[in-house]
Amino acid sequence: MKMPQPNNSHLVRALFRGLLLLALCGAAGAGWAAQVAGTIVQLSGPLLAKKAGGVVRILSMRSEVESGDTLVTEKNTYAMVKFIDNSEITLKPGTTFKVEDFSYDAGKPDADSASFNLVKGGLRSVTGLLGKRNKEKFAMKTPSATIGIRGTTFIADIVEPSEEALASRLAYNLASTAALDQLAAPVRPLMLAQLTLPSPTGARAPGLYVQVLDGLIHVTNPAGTSNFSPGQFGYTPNFRQPPVLLPVNPGIPFTPPPAFNQSTGPSGSGAGTNKSNTIDCEVR
């Protein structure tokens, strides 16, 4: 007597649906991943990359930098990022720099985007293919102004106010507010905010400093816009005062190791093929 064979068709269908679901989830995950913007090609010390979700990666040579990453260099670290359009940005020690949005495809110029935010510290920027074909798509934000390019190599450096200067401003604001109260006059916060912070003897005043090595840049904030040419230096005290031309070099410190001044070669779309075998360390 033959035993009836079990019908496994429903198991096969369930397995197929499960595999299909896994494939769809994998494809969706790939679509959600941030776009690779560039690669670390020179590095002299510790470098961190902070993700929007809170994950922190310790980067090494040939680590990938993604759109949305915030890069933080340590006290003695210089780091060079070569972007997929062959542009280069070199960060100096003590810098916080965010790649807000970077998108480049050789065949899709309308989709170009290069939006950066220099939160603190300083950098040197060398224009790549994106900046040459779509200059208006490049923006380097800073606390004092936004920098635009015209096929450029430039240095930007932020000087933060010292603790003494901050204490001086606070004392002045409190004294001014008290005096205005005694006169029964309205306080004018804008007037107080426009004060230029004092700086120690021999030190540069707080604000944004720029130096143009090649090409042209324009520095813009709500108070005005200024253009700077090769060999010129500019200064913007804050977001409420316009950029101005400096008659002499203010002494912008930017001295990366000699290797950083050598050509790193084109990265292109195949940059990932040279990725290091080392695995970036993640801190959650």
Long-range contacts (C-beta under 8 A, 24 or more apart in sequence): 33-66, 34-66, 34-67, 34-68, 34-69, 35-66, 35-67, 35-102, 35-103, 36-64, 36-65, 36-66, 36-67, 36-84, 36-272, 37-65, 37-66, 37-67, 37-69, 37-81, 37-83, 37-84, 37-99, 37-102, 38-64, 38-65, 38-81, 38-82, 38-83, 38-84, 38-99, 38-102, 38-267, 38-271, 39-63, 39-64, 39-65, 39-81, 39-82, 39-267, 39-271, 39-272, 39-275, 40-65, 40-79, 40-80, 40-81, 41-80, 41-81, 41-82, 41-88, 41-264, 41-267, 42-78, 42-79, 42-80, 42-90, 42-256, 42-257, 42-259, 42-260, 42-264, 43-77, 43-78, 43-79, 43-80, 44-76, 44-77, 44-78, 44-79, 44-256, 44-257, 44-260, 45-73, 45-74, 45-75, 45-76, 45-77, 45-78, 45-93, 46-73, 46-74, 46-77, 47-71, 47-72, 47-73, 47-74, 47-77, 47-79, 48-72, 48-74, 49-280, 54-284, 55-282, 55-283, 55-284, 56-282, 56-283, 56-284, 57-280, 57-281, 57-282, 57-283, 58-280, 58-281, 58-283, 59-280, 60-276, 60-278, 60-280, 61-276, 61-278, 62-274, 62-275, 62-276, 62-278, 63-276, 63-280, 64-272, 64-275, 65-99, 66-99, 67-99, 67-100, 67-101, 67-102, 67-103, 68-98, 68-99, 68-100, 68-101, 69-98, 69-99, 70-96, 70-97, 70-98, 70-99, 70-119, 71-95, 71-96, 71-97, 71-98, 71-99, 72-96, 72-97, 73-121, 78-256, 78-257, 78-260, 80-256, 80-260, 80-264, 82-264, 82-267, 82-271, 83-114, 83-128, 83-130, 83-267, 84-267, 84-268, 84-269, 84-271, 85-114, 85-128, 85-129, 85-130, 85-131, 86-128, 86-129, 86-266, 86-267, 86-268, 87-114, 87-125, 87-126, 87-127, 87-128, 87-129, 87-130, 87-131, 88-124, 88-125, 88-126, 88-128, 88-264, 89-116, 89-123, 89-124, 89-125, 89-126, 90-123, 90-124, 90-256, 90-260, 91-121, 91-122, 91-123, 92-121, 92-122, 92-123, 92-157, 92-253, 92-254, 92-256, 93-121, 94-120, 94-121, 95-120, 95-121, 95-122, 95-123, 96-120, 96-121, 97-121, 97-123, 100-141, 104-129, 104-130, 106-269, 109-133, 109-134, 112-137, 113-137, 114-138, 114-139, 115-139, 115-141, 116-140, 116-141, 117-141, 117-142, 118-142, 118-156, 118-158, 119-143, 120-158, 120-160, 121-157, 121-158, 122-155, 122-156, 122-157, 122-158, 122-252, 122-253, 122-254, 123-155, 123-156, 124-153, 124-154, 124-155, 124-254, 124-256, 125-149, 125-152, 125-153, 125-154, 125-155, 125-156, 126-153, 127-151, 127-152, 127-153, 127-215, 142-208, 142-236, 143-208, 143-238, 143-239, 144-207, 144-208, 144-221, 144-236, 144-237, 144-238, 144-239, 145-208, 145-219, 145-220, 145-221, 145-236, 145-239, 145-243, 146-219, 146-220, 146-221, 147-210, 147-217, 147-218, 147-219, 147-220, 148-217, 148-218, 148-219, 148-220, 149-215, 149-216, 149-217, 150-215, 150-216, 150-217, 150-218, 151-214, 151-215, 151-216, 152-212, 152-214, 152-215, 152-216, 152-217, 153-212, 153-213, 153-214, 153-215, 154-210, 154-211, 154-212, 154-213, 154-214, 154-215, 154-217, 154-228, 155-210, 155-211, 155-213, 155-252, 155-254, 156-208, 156-209, 156-210, 157-208, 157-209, 157-210, 157-252, 157-253, 157-254, 158-207, 158-208, 158-209, 159-203, 159-204, 159-205, 159-206, 159-207, 159-209, 160-206, 161-197, 161-206, 162-199, 162-200, 162-203, 162-206, 164-200, 165-197, 165-198, 165-199, 165-206, 166-197, 168-197, 168-198, 169-195, 169-197, 190-240, 193-238, 193-240, 194-238, 194-240, 194-241, 196-237, 196-238, 196-241, 204-250, 204-251, 205-235, 205-237, 206-237, 206-238, 207-235, 207-236, 207-237, 207-238, 208-235, 208-236, 208-243, 209-233, 209-234, 209-235, 209-246, 209-250, 209-252, 210-234, 210-235, 211-249, 211-252, 219-243
